[in-house]
Amino acid sequence: MLAALAGGVGAARFLRGLVGVTDPSELVVVVNTADDDVFHGLHVSPDLDSVVYTLAGAAEPTRGWGLAGETFRCLEGLERYGNPTWFRLGDRDLATHLYRTERLRAGAPLSAVTAEVARAWGLQPRIVPMTDDRVSTVVTVRGPDGPVDLAMQEWFVRERAEPPVVAVRFDGAAAARPAPGVLEAIEAAGTIVVCPSNPVISIGPILAVPGVREALARRREHVVAVSPIIAGAPVKGPADRLMAPLGIEVSCVGVASAYRDICGALVLDAADRHRASEVESLGLHAVVAETLMTDDRVAATLARDTLAAVA
Amino acid sequence: MLAALAGGVGAARFLRGLVGVTDPSELVVVVNTADDDVFHGLHVSPDLDSVVYTLAGAAEPTRGWGLAGETFRCLEGLERYGNPTWFRLGDRDLATHLYRTERLRAGAPLSAVTAEVARAWGLQPRIVPMTDDRVSTVVTVRGPDGPVDLAMQEWFVRERAEPPVVAVRFDGAAAARPAPGVLEAIEAAGTIVVCPSNPVISIGPILAVPGVREALARRREHVVAVSPIIAGAPVKGPADRLMAPLGIEVSCVGVASAYRDICGALVLDAADRHRASEVESLGLHAVVAETLMTDDRVAATLARDTLAAVA
């Protein structure tokens, strides 16, 4: 069995490669849900959906979110009623949120609903939310009149990640329990991969669920992370604007320092090979690979290199 | 002030004519909500939406439901999750149901939400649901193993109005209160029009809300109905399959008998002029007019004739 911790699009692209080089039915993907939010009364799980849609081959290939060939007719309709529409929900995508919301209201846990959604898309890997409880990433930014708390999507999408970050916290995390299968997967997996996701707001919330960090630390020699930072910049997303204010260097070395207690190895990009010794000095085995996943073939090679790092 | 009792498409087309010949801001439309149902977790009010969309000039012109130029991408997406999709909800239409559902969940009464929706579509008439309480039309049909209860939309849309009707009831009606403004409009209106809607399942539920029938009876000489039956058949919808089993003749005379306690006049089609004396013998003033509303011009003439009947 193989386990993976995943955020959104970067993780999803890596997972596309991973299922090409391993038995997908042996893979358990633990996904961040602290970006989940409610729009128009619907429960939206951006990272779960990015992983499911991407693994299903249905994701929009370049944008980094949503389904390919989407329309936005319903959202246009919601403008009439004055609903905020900065969070773009496509018409087909809405079906997922409607289904999820109705099932959650009926009392089904998110993990059960996620399994149903993954099955509906014909996925072989098991997709598991980090928790069935509500955890919310809150980004505190510097406002004109002092610090302001924003929900993750407000900061990232509505405000385009522009307001300077002062702090990040995960409301509800301390009381959350790992979803069924999360700790079991970490304990039983031959290898655990921390996907190339934002260490602060994608992997950070998963680690904040009580028991997860400890479980990973116990399996440290079997845990390998892929750096989402190449040559001092994130491939996609706002990692730089989140890591620096929290005192984490925006580099593979910063990623290594954030993961040093839970990872035995770090895969870093060839562009960062000169920093491998710094990663090693933090106690992580450094593996140099091509990490910019321009297509599924590169992602598959990266997945193979990643698995080899802790083989 | 002018009041109207309305069901779905037939009423909506009549109201299009009515707003052309009167001051629309003086019109209060009381709409049936016993066809309301929940699909995919969303509160759908078919008659309210037909009235709003039609008065806004946004309704699909021939189909009898929904918005013009609709797409059904979300519904197609819901098929993947095994949701029943026989009730066709368009992508733009879904925006209305999302908005309504979210507002109702937040505690707003349906009458307040309906006013907001009508305002969003720029309507001048006041659109009022018959009640803010939940009333549900239940159609009991003859099944292979005895009587079966179906929700209105199940019988009408899913089963295409085919199962033979044994009985109709309005669950919740006895405990329902008229929405704010309903009784006031009936009491204050110079004229009250019962639109050409199904007398059993469109107007019937409105009359079943305690206080409404009594209020209309007190204003009987100012109440005029338009027969939805022309030459023994409904213009649209299943009125014939509902009236006959309940012992109401499928004709303008049957309509007159159903309304005799609340209406002082009935507008019947020129094709039924030979039955005018039978209507008169039931105590209703019979007015012959062209009632098949092939366009807004015909509807406006019909509206003028209708108002003149009790002037």
Interface residues (C-beta under 8 A of the other chain):
Chain A: H40 G41 L42 T71 R73 C74 L75 E76 G77 L78 R80 Y81 G82 N83 G90 D91 R92 D93 L94 A95 T96 L98 Y99 T101 E102 R105 E116 V117 A120 W121
Chain B: H40 G41 L42 T71 R73 C74 L75 E76 G77 L78 R80 Y81 G82 N83 G90 D91 R92 D93 L94 A95 T96 L98 Y99 T101 E102 R105 E116 V117 A120 W121
